[in-house]
C-alpha cells in the first residue's frame, strides 16, 4: 500500500502513469525531474525556503559519505533487526527529517528478514531534491512533520535522526504495533568541536523520553559512542555546518576551525526506541 495522501483533503494520492500524483478531488502534484513530490502547502511554510539550504545539504552529504557515521548506521540496523518485532515481513518505514537521504539508505535499507518500502520527508526542498536524485529505490517528498501527508495507521516504523518530533502526528501515522526510533545527542556529542567554539562545553541533556510522551511507551535506549579523526579543515567545516553550532560561531572561532587540520572528535548518540 502506498501510504501518501493529499495534504489538502487527505484522500489517497495515485500515480496517473505519467508525471503526476492525483487525488479523487483532482488535487494534482507533479513529480520533479529528480522524482520527488512537493507536498508542503504554502500556508504551512514559515519562510520562503524553510529548512536547510543547499550549502548545508551539500556539506552534510560530503561529511556523511566519507563514512564517519558508519558505526551509527550499523547500530541502528542492529537495533531494528534484533529488537523490533513486526507482524508482517513487509513494512512501510518513514524517515522523518530525512535530509539528503543518507540515513534512509544506509540505516533502513536491506534489513534482514524484512521487505520495506522506505519513504522520507523533510521540510527542506534542497535536501529532498538531493535525496531523490541519488536514492532512487526510496520515495521522497517535501512536507512538515507537524502535518504529514501520510495515511493514518499506515507506517510500521519511523526513524528520526536529530530532527524535530511530533508525538501526536507520529502516533497517528504509525499502526497500533508500530515503532518510533529517535536518535539524539549523547551527553558528550561533539565535545571537542564545541570546545573550539566556546569557552567551555556543556553536556547535552537526555530528555527524549519525557518529551515524547503519549501515545508512546519507552522500550529501550542504546548508547553508541565512538571517536572520529578529521584530518583537514574543510571536512571539519562540513561537520560544523551540520550542527546548531554553525549559527553561533564567532569570527575568532571560525578562524580556529579554518586552521585546524587534525582533530579527534567524540560522536555520542542515544538511540531511543518507543512503541505505540
MINU-345734 format. One record per residue (C-alpha): residue number from 1; residue in three letters; x, y, z. Coordinates in steps of 0.25 Angstrom, whole numbers. Each point is the difference from the previous one (the first is absolute). Layout:
% residues N
+--------+-------+-------+-------+-------+
! vexvex ! marti !    px !    py !    pz !
+--------+-------+-------+-------+-------+
!    NUM !   Ala !     X !     Y !     Z !
...
+--------+-------+-------+-------+-------+
This chain:
% residues 276
+--------+-------+-------+-------+-------+
! vexvex ! marti !    px !    py !    pz !
+--------+-------+-------+-------+-------+
!      1 !   Unk !     0 !     0 !     0 !
!      2 !   Unk !     5 !    14 !    -4 !
!      3 !   Unk !    -1 !     8 !    13 !
!      4 !   Unk !     0 !    14 !    -6 !
!      5 !   Unk !   -13 !     9 !     1 !
!      6 !   Unk !    -4 !    13 !    -5 !
!      7 !   Unk !     5 !    11 !     9 !
!      8 !   Unk !   -13 !     8 !    -3 !
!      9 !   Unk !   -12 !   -10 !     1 !
!     10 !   Unk !     8 !   -12 !     6 !
!     11 !   Unk !    -5 !    -9 !   -11 !
!     12 !   Unk !     9 !   -11 !    -6 !
!     13 !   Unk !    10 !     5 !   -11 !
!     14 !   Unk !     1 !    -9 !   -12 !
!     15 !   Unk !    10 !     1 !   -11 !
!     16 !   Unk !    -6 !     3 !   -13 !
!     17 !   Unk !    10 !    -8 !    -9 !
!     18 !   Unk !     7 !    13 !    -5 !
!     19 !   Unk !     7 !    10 !    10 !
!     20 !   Unk !   -11 !     3 !    10 !
!     21 !   Unk !    -7 !    -5 !    12 !
!     22 !   Unk !   -15 !     4 !     1 !
!     23 !   Unk !   -11 !    -2 !    11 !
!     24 !   Unk !   -14 !    -2 !    -2 !
!     25 !   Unk !    -3 !    14 !     1 !
!     26 !   Unk !    10 !     3 !   -11 !
!     27 !   Unk !    11 !     7 !     8 !
!     28 !   Unk !    12 !    -2 !    -9 !
!     29 !   Unk !    14 !    -2 !     4 !
!     30 !   Unk !    11 !    -1 !   -10 !
!     31 !   Unk !    13 !    -8 !     2 !
!     32 !   Unk !    12 !     8 !    -1 !
!     33 !   Unk !    11 !    -4 !   -10 !
!     34 !   Unk !     7 !    -6 !    11 !
!     35 !   Unk !   -12 !    -8 !     4 !
!     36 !   Unk !    -5 !     6 !    13 !
!     37 !   Unk !   -14 !     7 !     3 !
!     38 !   Unk !    -1 !    13 !     7 !
!     39 !   Unk !   -12 !    -2 !    10 !
!     40 !   Unk !     2 !    12 !     8 !
!     41 !   Unk !   -11 !    10 !    -1 !
!     42 !   Unk !     4 !    15 !    -1 !
!     43 !   Unk !    -8 !     2 !    13 !
!     44 !   Unk !     9 !   -10 !     8 !
!     45 !   Unk !    13 !     8 !    -4 !
!     46 !   Unk !     6 !     9 !    10 !
!     47 !   Unk !     9 !     6 !   -10 !
!     48 !   Unk !     3 !     0 !   -15 !
!     49 !   Unk !    10 !   -12 !     1 !
!     50 !   Unk !    -2 !    -7 !    13 !
!     51 !   Unk !    10 !   -10 !     5 !
!     52 !   Unk !    15 !    -2 !    -3 !
!     53 !   Unk !     5 !     8 !   -12 !
!     54 !   Unk !     8 !    -6 !   -12 !
!     55 !   Unk !    13 !     3 !     7 !
!     56 !   Unk !    -3 !    -7 !    13 !
!     57 !   Unk !    -6 !   -12 !    -8 !
!     58 !   Unk !    13 !    -2 !    -8 !
!     59 !   Unk !     9 !     1 !    12 !
!     60 !   Unk !    -8 !   -11 !     7 !
!     61 !   Unk !     1 !    -9 !   -12 !
!     62 !   Unk !    15 !     2 !    -2 !
!     63 !   Unk !     2 !    -3 !    15 !
!     64 !   Unk !   -10 !   -12 !     1 !
!     65 !   Unk !     5 !    -6 !   -13 !
!     66 !   Unk !    14 !     0 !     6 !
!     67 !   Unk !    -5 !   -11 !     9 !
!     68 !   Unk !     2 !     7 !    14 !
!     69 !   Unk !   -14 !    -4 !     5 !
!     70 !   Unk !     1 !   -15 !    -5 !
!     71 !   Unk !     0 !    -5 !    14 !
!     72 !   Unk !   -13 !     7 !     3 !
!     73 !   Unk !    -6 !    -6 !   -13 !
!     74 !   Unk !     4 !   -14 !     4 !
!     75 !   Unk !    -5 !     2 !    14 !
!     76 !   Unk !   -14 !     5 !    -5 !
!     77 !   Unk !    -1 !   -12 !    -9 !
!     78 !   Unk !     4 !   -10 !    11 !
!     79 !   Unk !   -11 !     6 !    10 !
!     80 !   Unk !   -11 !    -1 !   -11 !
!     81 !   Unk !     5 !   -15 !    -4 !
!     82 !   Unk !     1 !    -5 !    14 !
!     83 !   Unk !    -9 !     7 !     9 !
!     84 !   Unk !   -13 !     4 !    -8 !
!     85 !   Unk !   -11 !   -10 !    -3 !
!     86 !   Unk !    -9 !     3 !   -12 !
!     87 !   Unk !   -13 !    -7 !    -3 !
!     88 !   Unk !     4 !    -1 !   -15 !
!     89 !   Unk !    13 !    -1 !    -7 !
!     90 !   Unk !    -5 !    11 !   -10 !
!     91 !   Unk !     1 !    13 !     7 !
!     92 !   Unk !    -1 !    15 !    -3 !
!     93 !   Unk !    11 !     9 !     6 !
!     94 !   Unk !     0 !    15 !     1 !
!     95 !   Unk !    13 !     7 !     2 !
!     96 !   Unk !    -5 !    13 !     6 !
!     97 !   Unk !     9 !    12 !    -2 !
!     98 !   Unk !     8 !    -8 !   -10 !
!     99 !   Unk !     9 !    11 !    -5 !
!    100 !   Unk !     8 !    -5 !   -13 !
!    101 !   Unk !    -4 !   -14 !     2 !
!    102 !   Unk !    12 !    -6 !     6 !
!    103 !   Unk !    -7 !    -6 !    12 !
!    104 !   Unk !   -11 !    -6 !    -8 !
!    105 !   Unk !     9 !    -7 !    -9 !
!    106 !   Unk !    11 !    -5 !    10 !
!    107 !   Unk !    -8 !    -3 !    13 !
!    108 !   Unk !   -13 !    -4 !    -6 !
!    109 !   Unk !     2 !    -7 !   -13 !
!    110 !   Unk !     3 !   -15 !    -1 !
!    111 !   Unk !    -5 !    -4 !    13 !
!    112 !   Unk !     2 !   -15 !     3 !
!    113 !   Unk !   -13 !    -8 !     0 !
!    114 !   Unk !    -8 !    13 !    -5 !
!    115 !   Unk !    -5 !     5 !   -13 !
!    116 !   Unk !    -2 !    15 !     2 !
!    117 !   Unk !    -6 !    12 !    -7 !
!    118 !   Unk !     8 !    12 !     4 !
!    119 !   Unk !    -6 !    14 !    -1 !
!    120 !   Unk !     8 !    12 !     5 !
!    121 !   Unk !    -5 !    14 !     3 !
!    122 !   Unk !     7 !    14 !     3 !
!    123 !   Unk !    -5 !    14 !     0 !
!    124 !   Unk !    13 !     4 !    -8 !
!    125 !   Unk !    -3 !    -1 !   -15 !
!    126 !   Unk !    15 !     0 !    -2 !
!    127 !   Unk !     2 !   -12 !     9 !
!    128 !   Unk !   -11 !    -8 !    -6 !
!    129 !   Unk !     5 !     3 !   -14 !
!    130 !   Unk !    13 !    -5 !     3 !
!    131 !   Unk !    -6 !   -13 !     6 !
!    132 !   Unk !    -9 !    -3 !   -11 !
!    133 !   Unk !    11 !     3 !   -10 !
!    134 !   Unk !     9 !   -11 !     6 !
!    135 !   Unk !    -8 !   -10 !     7 !
!    136 !   Unk !   -10 !    -5 !   -11 !
!    137 !   Unk !    -5 !   -12 !     8 !
!    138 !   Unk !    -6 !     9 !    11 !
!    139 !   Unk !   -12 !    10 !    -2 !
!    140 !   Unk !     3 !    14 !     5 !
!    141 !   Unk !   -10 !    12 !     2 !
!    142 !   Unk !     1 !    14 !     6 !
!    143 !   Unk !   -10 !     2 !    12 !
!    144 !   Unk !     0 !     5 !    14 !
!    145 !   Unk !     1 !   -11 !    11 !
!    146 !   Unk !   -11 !     7 !     7 !
!    147 !   Unk !   -10 !    -3 !   -11 !
!    148 !   Unk !     5 !   -12 !    -7 !
!    149 !   Unk !    -7 !    -4 !   -13 !
!    150 !   Unk !     0 !   -14 !     4 !
!    151 !   Unk !   -12 !    -9 !     2 !
!    152 !   Unk !    -4 !    -4 !    14 !
!    153 !   Unk !     5 !   -13 !     6 !
!    154 !   Unk !     8 !    -3 !   -13 !
!    155 !   Unk !    14 !     0 !     6 !
!    156 !   Unk !     7 !   -11 !     8 !
!    157 !   Unk !    13 !     8 !     3 !
!    158 !   Unk !     4 !    14 !     1 !
!    159 !   Unk !    15 !     5 !     1 !
!    160 !   Unk !     3 !    14 !     4 !
!    161 !   Unk !    15 !     4 !     1 !
!    162 !   Unk !     3 !    13 !     6 !
!    163 !   Unk !   -13 !     5 !    -5 !
!    164 !   Unk !   -13 !     7 !     6 !
!    165 !   Unk !   -10 !   -10 !     5 !
!    166 !   Unk !   -15 !     1 !     2 !
!    167 !   Unk !    -6 !   -12 !     8 !
!    168 !   Unk !   -14 !     3 !    -3 !
!    169 !   Unk !     2 !     0 !   -15 !
!    170 !   Unk !    10 !   -12 !     1 !
!    171 !   Unk !   -10 !    -8 !     8 !
!    172 !   Unk !   -11 !     3 !   -11 !
!    173 !   Unk !     8 !    -6 !   -12 !
!    174 !   Unk !     6 !   -12 !     8 !
!    175 !   Unk !    -8 !   -12 !     1 !
!    176 !   Unk !    -4 !    -6 !    13 !
!    177 !   Unk !    12 !    -8 !     1 !
!    178 !   Unk !    10 !    10 !    -6 !
!    179 !   Unk !    13 !     5 !     5 !
!    180 !   Unk !     7 !    13 !     1 !
!    181 !   Unk !    15 !     1 !     1 !
!    182 !   Unk !     6 !    14 !     4 !
!    183 !   Unk !    15 !     3 !    -2 !
!    184 !   Unk !     4 !    11 !     9 !
!    185 !   Unk !    14 !     5 !     5 !
!    186 !   Unk !     6 !    -7 !    12 !
!    187 !   Unk !     6 !     9 !    11 !
!    188 !   Unk !    14 !     1 !    -7 !
!    189 !   Unk !    -4 !     1 !   -14 !
!    190 !   Unk !     9 !     9 !    -8 !
!    191 !   Unk !     7 !     4 !    13 !
!    192 !   Unk !    13 !     4 !    -7 !
!    193 !   Unk !    -7 !     8 !   -11 !
!    194 !   Unk !    -7 !     8 !    11 !
!    195 !   Unk !    13 !     3 !     7 !
!    196 !   Unk !     5 !     7 !   -12 !
!    197 !   Unk !   -12 !     9 !    -1 !
!    198 !   Unk !    -3 !     3 !    15 !
!    199 !   Unk !     8 !     2 !    12 !
!    200 !   Unk !    -6 !   -12 !     7 !
!    201 !   Unk !    -8 !   -13 !    -4 !
!    202 !   Unk !   -14 !    -2 !     6 !
!    203 !   Unk !    -4 !   -15 !    -1 !
!    204 !   Unk !   -13 !    -3 !    -8 !
!    205 !   Unk !   -12 !    -3 !     8 !
!    206 !   Unk !    -8 !   -13 !    -2 !
!    207 !   Unk !   -14 !     3 !     1 !
!    208 !   Unk !    -6 !    -7 !   -12 !
!    209 !   Unk !    -9 !   -10 !     8 !
!    210 !   Unk !    -7 !    11 !     7 !
!    211 !   Unk !    -1 !     9 !   -12 !
!    212 !   Unk !    -6 !   -11 !    -9 !
!    213 !   Unk !   -11 !    -5 !    10 !
!    214 !   Unk !   -14 !    -5 !    -5 !
!    215 !   Unk !    -4 !    -8 !    -8 !
!    216 !   Unk !    14 !    -7 !     1 !
!    217 !   Unk !     6 !    -9 !    11 !
!    218 !   Unk !    15 !    -1 !     1 !
!    219 !   Unk !     6 !   -13 !    -4 !
!    220 !   Unk !    15 !     2 !     1 !
!    221 !   Unk !    12 !    10 !    -1 !
!    222 !   Unk !    13 !    -4 !    -7 !
!    223 !   Unk !    13 !     9 !     2 !
!    224 !   Unk !     9 !     0 !   -12 !
!    225 !   Unk !    13 !     7 !     2 !
!    226 !   Unk !    13 !     1 !    -9 !
!    227 !   Unk !    11 !     9 !    -4 !
!    228 !   Unk !     2 !     5 !   -14 !
!    229 !   Unk !    13 !     7 !    -5 !
!    230 !   Unk !    -1 !    11 !    -9 !
!    231 !   Unk !    13 !     4 !    -8 !
!    232 !   Unk !    -4 !    13 !    -7 !
!    233 !   Unk !    -7 !    12 !     3 !
!    234 !   Unk !   -10 !     0 !   -12 !
!    235 !   Unk !    -6 !   -13 !     6 !
!    236 !   Unk !     0 !     6 !    13 !
!    237 !   Unk !    -8 !    12 !    -5 !
!    238 !   Unk !   -10 !   -10 !    -7 !
!    239 !   Unk !    -2 !    -6 !    14 !
!    240 !   Unk !    -2 !    14 !     6 !
!    241 !   Unk !   -11 !     3 !   -11 !
!    242 !   Unk !    -8 !   -13 !     5 !
!    243 !   Unk !    -1 !     5 !    14 !
!    244 !   Unk !    -7 !    12 !     7 !
!    245 !   Unk !    14 !     5 !     4 !
!    246 !   Unk !     1 !     5 !   -14 !
!    247 !   Unk !   -10 !    12 !     3 !
!    248 !   Unk !     8 !     4 !    12 !
!    249 !   Unk !    14 !    -1 !    -5 !
!    250 !   Unk !     8 !    13 !     2 !
!    251 !   Unk !    11 !     5 !    -9 !
!    252 !   Unk !    10 !    -4 !     9 !
!    253 !   Unk !    -5 !   -14 !     2 !
!    254 !   Unk !    -2 !    -1 !   -15 !
!    255 !   Unk !    15 !     3 !    -2 !
!    256 !   Unk !     3 !   -11 !    10 !
!    257 !   Unk !    -7 !   -10 !    -8 !
!    258 !   Unk !     6 !     5 !   -13 !
!    259 !   Unk !    14 !    -2 !     6 !
!    260 !   Unk !    -4 !   -14 !     6 !
!    261 !   Unk !     6 !   -11 !    -9 !
!    262 !   Unk !    -1 !   -11 !     9 !
!    263 !   Unk !   -10 !    -3 !    12 !
!    264 !   Unk !    -6 !   -12 !     7 !
!    265 !   Unk !   -15 !     2 !     3 !
!    266 !   Unk !    -9 !    -8 !     9 !
!    267 !   Unk !   -13 !    -5 !    -7 !
!    268 !   Unk !   -10 !    -3 !    11 !
!    269 !   Unk !   -14 !    -5 !    -4 !
!    270 !   Unk !   -13 !    -4 !     8 !
!    271 !   Unk !    -8 !   -10 !    -8 !
!    272 !   Unk !   -14 !     0 !     7 !
!    273 !   Unk !   -11 !   -10 !    -4 !
!    274 !   Unk !   -15 !     3 !     2 !
!    275 !   Unk !   -12 !    -9 !    -3 !
!    276 !   Unk !   -14 !     5 !    -2 !
+--------+-------+-------+-------+-------+
